[in-house]
Amino acid sequence: RKDGALRWVNVSGVKIDWDGKPATLNFLTDITERKNAEAVIQKQNRELTDANITKDKFFSLIAHDLRAPFHGFLGLTDLMIQDIYELSREEMITYLQTIQKSANTVYTLLDNLLQWAKMQRGLIEFNPVNTDLALLIEDVSSIYQGSTAQKDISMIYNLQRPLFAYADSSMLSTVLRNLISNAIKFTFEGGEITITAGSENHSVFVSVKDSGKGMPPDVVERLFRLDKKITTPGTAGETGSGLGLHLTKDFIEMHSGQITVESKPGEGSTFTFMIPVINIP
C-alpha cells in the first residue's frame, strides 16, 4: 500500500487460452482482515491456555496449603484421643491453641478462595457506602486479639477519627483481615504492629506496619502475582497461599485505589493502601 502498511494477499490462478496461446488468469484477494482475526483468535487461545495453566498451578498450591493445617489438626486430635487421661491441663491448652490456629488458617484460606472464585465469575457486587474506616479497623482488629496475645504482639493505633470514605465495607474488611493476619504471621514474639490511617489530597490511606522478618526485593516484586508461589513461612511456622494479597490488590483497585509495599529483610514490612474519599469508577 502507499502508506507502507503490509497486506495479506491470496493469489490464485486458472489456465486459459488467450488468442490461441496458453495463459494464466490470476486473482488477487485481500485477506488481511481474515489474517488479523486469526491472529487475535490465536492470541486469545494462548492467553486462555496460559490462564488455565496458572489456575491449575494455583489450585494445586491451594490443595497443598489446605493439607498442611489438616495434617496438624488430625495429628493433634489423634494424640488427644489416645492420651486424653494422661495430658495435663497446660498440655491440653497448648494442643487446643494449635488446633485453633490450624482452624483459623483453613477458614481464612477458604474464605479468600470463595471470594476469589466469585470475582472470577463476576458474582461479587461493588456496594460502596459512606464508611468510617477508623471504626472498621477497630472491628477487624478485635478478631485477632487471641492471635496477638499468643505471640505477645503489641498493637499500636494511629487513627484519624472519624475517617470517612465512600467504600465497600465488606471488601475493605477482607483487605484489613489479610493485611493484619499477614503482619501477625511475620512478626516475632514480643514484636509490634502499627496501624495508621488518615486522609490527604482527597484520599484516605491505611498502613499496616510490622516489626517482623521483612522481605527482599525479589519477593516483594512477586507478592501480588497469582502465578508465583511465595513460600516464606511465618515466625511461628505459619503457612499461606498468597491468595489473600492477590485478592486485596483486586479489591483496592475496584475502589480506584492502589496498594504499595515497603520492606527490607530484618526490618519488617509496611503495606499501605490508598483509596479516593469519593470513588471514581
NORFEN-V954511 format. One record per pair of residues at least 12 apart in sequence whose C-alpha atoms are under 7 Angstrom apart, sorted by the first residue. I is the first residue (numbers start at 1). J is the second residue. If there is no record, write none. Layout:
# NORFEN-V954511
{{I	J} {I	J}}
This chain:
# NORFEN-V954511
{{7	32} {8	30} {8	31} {8	32} {9	28} {9	29} {9	30} {9	31} {9	32} {10	28} {10	29} {10	30} {10	31} {11	26} {11	27} {11	28} {11	29} {12	26} {12	27} {12	28} {13	25} {13	26} {13	27} {14	26} {54	227} {58	227} {61	241} {62	241} {65	240} {65	241} {66	106} {69	102} {69	106} {73	99} {73	102} {76	95} {112	243} {112	244} {116	247} {126	168} {127	168} {128	166} {128	167} {128	168} {129	166} {129	167} {129	168} {130	164} {130	165} {130	166} {130	167} {131	164} {131	165} {131	166} {131	167} {131	169} {132	162} {132	163} {132	164} {132	165} {133	163} {133	164} {134	159} {134	160} {134	161} {134	162} {134	163} {140	173} {140	176} {140	177} {148	184} {151	189} {151	190} {152	189} {152	190} {153	189} {153	190} {153	191} {153	192} {154	191} {154	192} {154	193} {155	192} {155	193} {155	194} {156	193} {156	194} {156	195} {157	194} {157	195} {157	196} {158	195} {158	196} {158	197} {159	196} {159	197} {159	198} {160	197} {160	198} {163	198} {165	277} {165	278} {166	277} {166	278} {166	279} {167	255} {171	251} {175	248} {178	244} {178	245} {179	208} {180	208} {183	210} {185	234} {185	235} {185	238} {186	212} {186	213} {186	234} {186	235} {187	210} {187	211} {187	212} {187	213} {187	235} {188	212} {188	235} {191	211} {192	210} {192	211} {193	209} {193	210} {193	211} {194	208} {194	209} {194	210} {195	207} {195	208} {195	209} {196	208} {202	276} {202	277} {203	274} {203	275} {203	276} {203	277} {204	274} {204	275} {204	276} {204	277} {205	272} {205	273} {205	274} {205	275} {206	272} {206	273} {206	274} {207	270} {207	271} {207	272} {207	273} {208	270} {208	271} {208	272} {209	269} {209	270} {209	271} {210	268} {210	269} {210	270} {211	267} {211	268} {212	266} {212	267} {212	268} {212	269} {213	265} {213	266} {213	267} {213	268} {214	263} {214	264} {214	265} {214	266} {214	267} {214	268} {214	269} {215	263} {215	264} {215	265} {216	264} {216	265} {224	245} {224	246} {225	246} {226	246} {230	242} {255	275} {255	279} {256	275} {256	279} {256	280} {256	281} {257	274} {257	275} {257	276} {258	273} {258	274} {258	275} {259	272} {259	273} {259	274} {260	272} {260	273}}
